[in-house]
Amino acid sequence: MGLIDNINKLFDHRIRLGIMSILMVNEEVDFNRLKELLNVTDGNLASHTKTLEKAEYIKIEKSFIGKKPNTRYAATPLGKLSFKKHIEALENIIKNQN
């Protein structure tokens, strides 16, 4: 088995890596908070969250708070497992660089 077998291409992009990192330590996060933490545009964040949702790594819940739309994100069990494997693969690459 090669060193990079468990590297997940979906997490190659820094924004998707950031989204998953945030969702690994928070039960759920809303759109504005994610946008603020990652310092990205609305369109950029929407595009990357759609990619992760399509892979079933995150779930997106839309609701209204009063008359304002609210979008919340949470990592799915599959997303958490895939991200953990990705991080472990990176750690293995680092460990094996001796």
Long-range contacts (C-beta under 8 A, 24 or more apart in sequence): 3-89, 3-92, 3-93, 3-96, 4-89, 4-93, 5-89, 6-85, 6-86, 6-88, 6-89, 6-92, 7-86, 7-89, 7-90, 7-93, 8-82, 8-83, 8-85, 8-86, 8-89, 10-51, 10-52, 10-55, 10-57, 10-82, 11-83, 11-86, 13-48, 15-40, 15-44, 15-45, 15-48, 16-48, 16-51, 16-52, 19-45, 19-48, 19-49, 19-52, 19-58, 19-73, 20-52, 20-57, 20-58, 20-75, 20-79, 20-83, 21-83, 23-58, 23-73, 23-74, 23-75, 23-79, 24-75, 24-80, 24-83, 27-74, 28-61, 28-72, 28-73, 28-74, 29-72, 29-73, 29-74, 30-70, 30-71, 30-72, 30-73, 31-70, 31-71, 31-72, 31-73, 34-73, 49-73, 52-79, 55-79, 55-82, 57-82, 57-83
